[in-house]
């Protein structure tokens, strides 16, 4: 049922006085004991591809563009870069499929690092993930605003930041209603994005496919010329620089392994199928856009994204001016919308990471609590407000956000791959296929570590320091919170030891009242069967004989 229809149905299917304002806007509370609830909030592979995989697919709106622009006058290197980008997508996706098998209940970077590398390394990975998901929301919304304003008059571009603010608040509201409802709401948008970009990339490549062999030969000759003129290391630096700045393309791959809890059973098969959908679609879209830029000689135009320039050039070559304009607008609108789907992944997985960290007492325990709608409302508000803070700081500049975003993504990638490599090495005497799995995770480790190091070294002064500072501050805050819980736990343990040695003295002098089955029944909730729990229970008999 559409979201609007569902709200109307909820308002008029119950007596008006029985509904609160919260029920009307956020939906009626869900019964956690109802067997239909999990079916309503869990996702099959296709819907998971929309809600989680779209995080990676949407990065094609800015990842390939940043990589292509970084090549500068060496744009001919976009051909090998497109191949390298597709290979990287498949390698990282395949390595994360192994993580899904090893962690069938959820194998995000925090859990992988905590279990395989220790709790302190897990804290680093978890903190990086939390900040990463904040930036996922920010960069997705900011890039979506860029796409929308690419076809609007320059006179209203001043409203771009305000538009991004409104979109983030809209997503906060959408997620407070519940996971599946928000994914179903965005499903038509996602499908339209796929069709629109399939058309644009197809028209950008297929008519010029005959030129690809010539292009490959030209690329080889110019690359040899660069090596001879600039030197091997300088040429390699140019490629690595562009490759690292295109790292935003791979940033959503981990969302599937981290979000297994919302997938339909059997979760491992559903997760691996979702990962395959995402890998194929992302590799095609990202490498296809890079190749289309090159074949159609697309260059940067002020006030427009590179994708907007590409779509205009491609459509104008096949359709009338009016129809081409309509197609450009539709394609850019779907691009902006799919970026909102990507921001949705930040709202799904960010609170989940916070929940796992709350269970380990790194963040307040309330982040592990669910609302009446069975959503982590504290996590949703935290992620939403933090993303607004990043939006204010960056002023919605995607170029700055890409640098800030990529560092933490690849820090988490690298730690996860390192943990899996360590695991396969430790079980080599018991696991028959350990070498194959070690090589796959090892290759993933090499690729992700390379992008991480190059991005930090090259872009630290251009915004990377902000990510390092915020993540370090979050880690320090987690240590403070953990030390508080440790002190409270120690005090409770001391109190428990004191209480368990105090004998219980029942009040035998007070008369026992007659039993009244109609009277209210007291319920005592004891967290543990310890001194505090026992005395809480026995106190009822003493206070109410």
Secondary structure as GFF3:
##gff-version 3
##sequence-region A 1 545
A	DSSP	alpha_helix	3	12	.	.	.	ID=ss1
A	DSSP	three_ten_helix	16	18	.	.	.	ID=ss2
A	DSSP	alpha_helix	21	26	.	.	.	ID=ss3
A	DSSP	alpha_helix	35	41	.	.	.	ID=ss4
A	DSSP	alpha_helix	45	48	.	.	.	ID=ss5
A	DSSP	pi_helix	49	53	.	.	.	ID=ss6
A	DSSP	alpha_helix	54	58	.	.	.	ID=ss7
A	DSSP	three_ten_helix	59	61	.	.	.	ID=ss8
A	DSSP	alpha_helix	63	71	.	.	.	ID=ss9
A	DSSP	three_ten_helix	72	77	.	.	.	ID=ss10
A	DSSP	alpha_helix	78	102	.	.	.	ID=ss11
A	DSSP	alpha_helix	109	117	.	.	.	ID=ss12
A	DSSP	alpha_helix	119	149	.	.	.	ID=ss13
A	DSSP	three_ten_helix	154	159	.	.	.	ID=ss14
A	DSSP	alpha_helix	160	177	.	.	.	ID=ss15
A	DSSP	alpha_helix	179	205	.	.	.	ID=ss16
A	DSSP	three_ten_helix	206	211	.	.	.	ID=ss17
A	DSSP	alpha_helix	212	230	.	.	.	ID=ss18
A	DSSP	alpha_helix	232	245	.	.	.	ID=ss19
A	DSSP	three_ten_helix	246	250	.	.	.	ID=ss20
A	DSSP	alpha_helix	254	258	.	.	.	ID=ss21
A	DSSP	three_ten_helix	260	262	.	.	.	ID=ss22
A	DSSP	alpha_helix	267	295	.	.	.	ID=ss23
A	DSSP	alpha_helix	306	316	.	.	.	ID=ss24
A	DSSP	alpha_helix	321	359	.	.	.	ID=ss25
A	DSSP	three_ten_helix	365	368	.	.	.	ID=ss26
A	DSSP	alpha_helix	377	394	.	.	.	ID=ss27
A	DSSP	alpha_helix	398	426	.	.	.	ID=ss28
A	DSSP	alpha_helix	434	459	.	.	.	ID=ss29
A	DSSP	three_ten_helix	460	462	.	.	.	ID=ss30
A	DSSP	alpha_helix	464	500	.	.	.	ID=ss31
A	DSSP	alpha_helix	531	543	.	.	.	ID=ss32
###
